[in-house]
């Protein structure tokens, strides 16, 4: 029996690597950009890029779309609110000027 000492053929992945997670900072000191590569809420920018209901590109506050529920009572209150849709303003990169609205709709 002969032994083969050949290494397997290794190719570079065709999947692009995640870019460095750096965000732009606006004149008010808020970070803004896409949170596509964010691995946690802490990695998200302050203002997350979205496309509003009327097709306008802008930003929503991360805290407005990533609700922080810390207690069981807060979770139960949110579940029992029965809110079928959640609407937040879409801002310009300054985080002040409102450009549109962004809707999150839950389906039964």
C-alpha positions, 0 to 999 in steps of 0.5 A: 500500500502506498501513502499519499502525502498530498495536501487537499486543494484549498480555494479562496472563498467566493463569499466576500468578507464582512467589511470593517465595522466603522460608521460615519459620525454626524455633526451631533455625534451619532453614528449612522449607517447600515447594521447589516454586519452588526453581530449584536445591538451594541454593534449597531449604529445609533441611526440605522439606514432604512427605506421609508414607507414612501421610498425615501432612504434615511435613518431610524434610531436603533433604540426605536426598532430594537426595543429593550425589554428588561423585565418580565412585566415589560415583555408581557405588557408589550405582548399584551398590547396587541399592537399590529403595527409599529411606526417610527420616523425616518430621519436625515443623517442628522437624526433631527429632520424627519423625511418619512416613516418606517413601518414594522407590521406583525402578521397573525 
